[in-house]
Amino acid sequence: MDLMEALQRRRSIRSYKPDPVEPEKIALVLEAARLAPSWKNLQCWRFMVVTRLDKRQGVAEALPETNPGRKALLEAPVNIILCANPQESEVWEGKDFYMLDAGLAMEHLILAATAQGLATCWQGLFSEDKMRSALGIPDNFRVIAVTPLGYPAQEKSPRPRKALGEIAFGEHWGQAWT
């Protein structure tokens, strides 16, 4: 699958088959994340790969009870937790680059997963303290996101996207790029 196809196929999946994910596919998605660009190439991100059910339960319990992502984290055979160390990045003009760096790495991971026929669903609404406690994450790392990783048990249609003319401007703000 080429990049544009992976971009077009990627969906947030919340229902997973119990089939295990092959270790080589997990390694490939982690390698894709490792290759992401970062501020001054500082690579502040870290990934935790969680497969044990008791640990996945701890991860799921960090999400609010009303969040449908809890079920996905329990169903998927793998959870990947994205962490970042702000001290391994910089702040410039009020912008915390560790957040951007982590997001780029997670997007690489998600697209690589899609290209491998795997599904993901980036979750950001959780208790960082509960996640940290469940997994022994050191205090100097921020817990940025978590995603289930596995084979999808559902198919989703594309979601509507804004037209390019609404989001891409030319030489002056508001002037449509053409």
N, C-alpha and C positions, 0 to 999 in steps of 0.2 A: 504494500500500500504506500503510495507516495504521500508527501506532506499535506497537500491540499485535500486529498481524500480523508486523511486522518482528521484534519481540521473540520471537514464537513460532517464526518461520522460521529465525532465526539459528542457524548450526551452525559448528563448526570443521571446515573443509574442507581436506583434504590432497592433493587431486588436481584439477588445473586443465587447462582447454582452452588451446591456444596462441593463441586469438583475442585480438587486441589490445583493450585497454580504451580506450574513447573518451576523449579529453582532457576533454570536458565532464563526464563521470562522475567522473573523478579530481578535477577542480576542485570538484564538488559534495560529494564525501566530505571533502575538505580544508576546505571551507567549513563543513560540519557540525562538524568537529573544532574549528575556529576559534571557533565559537559556544558551546563548552562553558563551564560556570562554572569559576571558579578562585578561590583564596584572594586576597581583596582585589582581584580582577580583574587580577592581575599577569601572567597568561597566559605562564607560564614554558616552555611546550612549543614544540618545533620539529619539523617533519616533513621527512624526506628522501624523495623519490620516485625510485626506482631502477628503470630499465627496461633498461639495457644488460646483455647477458648476462654480460660479464666482471665487471661490478660486482655482479650478482646472485650470481655464483659466489663472490666475496669475502664477500658477506653470508652465503651458505649455509655457507661454510667456518668461520664463527665459531661455528656450532652443533656440538655433539658429533657424531661420525660415526654414532652409534647413534640420533640424533634423526630421526624420520621427517619432521620439518619441513624438513630440508635439501632433500628432493626437491620439496616444495611450493614452496619459495622459488625453485627453478630452473625449475619448470614454469610458474608464474604469470608473466605478462608484466610485472607490476609488483610491486615490494616497497616497502612503506612502513615507514620506520624512525622510531620515536618517541624523541625526546630531550627532556630537560628540564634547565634550569639551576637548581640549588638556590638560587643567590644571587638569583634572581628570584622567590623564594617565601619562606616562613618556616617555622620550627619552633616549635610551640606545645605545651608539656607533653610533649615528646619525640616529637611527631608531625611527620614531614616532609611538609608539605603539597604539595611538588612531586610526590610520588608519586601522591597522590590527584588532583591537578590533571591530571597526565599520563594517568592511568587514565580520568578522565571524558572527556577529549578523544578518547582512543582508542575508547572505547565509542560516542561520538557518530559517529566515523568508521565503525566496524563496523556500526552500525545503518543509517547512510545507505547503505553499500555493499549491505547486505541488501535495502534498499528499492529499489535500482537493479538487482537481479538479479545482483549480484556476490557473490563469496565471500571470506572471510578466515579466518585461523587465527592468533590472537595467539600469538606465541612469546616466551618470556622466558628460556629456558635457552640461553645463549650466552656466549661470551667477549666481554666488553665491550671489552677491549683490541684484540682482532682486528677487531671491528666498527668501532671508532674508527679503526684503522689503514686498513682497507679503504676507508673513505669520507671520511677526512680530518676527522673530527669533533673539534672543539676540546676540550681537557682540562677546561674549566669546565662542559661539558655531560655529563650522565649519559645513557647509552644505556639506555632503559627497556624497549623492546619492538620487535619487528618483526612485520609481517604480510604474507603474500602477498596480492595483490589481483588477481582475475581472474574469469573465468566458470567455474563449477564443472563438473568432469568426473565428479562423483559426487553422489548424494543420500544424505542421512543422516536416520535417524529421530530423533525427539526423545529426549533422554536423560532418565532419571528425575529428578524434582525432589522435594525434601522438601515435605511438606504445610505449608501456611501455619501451621497450629497448632504446628508444630515450630520455627518461626523467628520468629514474630510474637507478642510478649507484650504484655499490657495494662499495668495500673498497677503491677505488681510483677513482677520477673524470674521467669520460669517460669509465670506465670499467663497462660493462653492468651488471645490477643486474639480477640474475637468481634464 
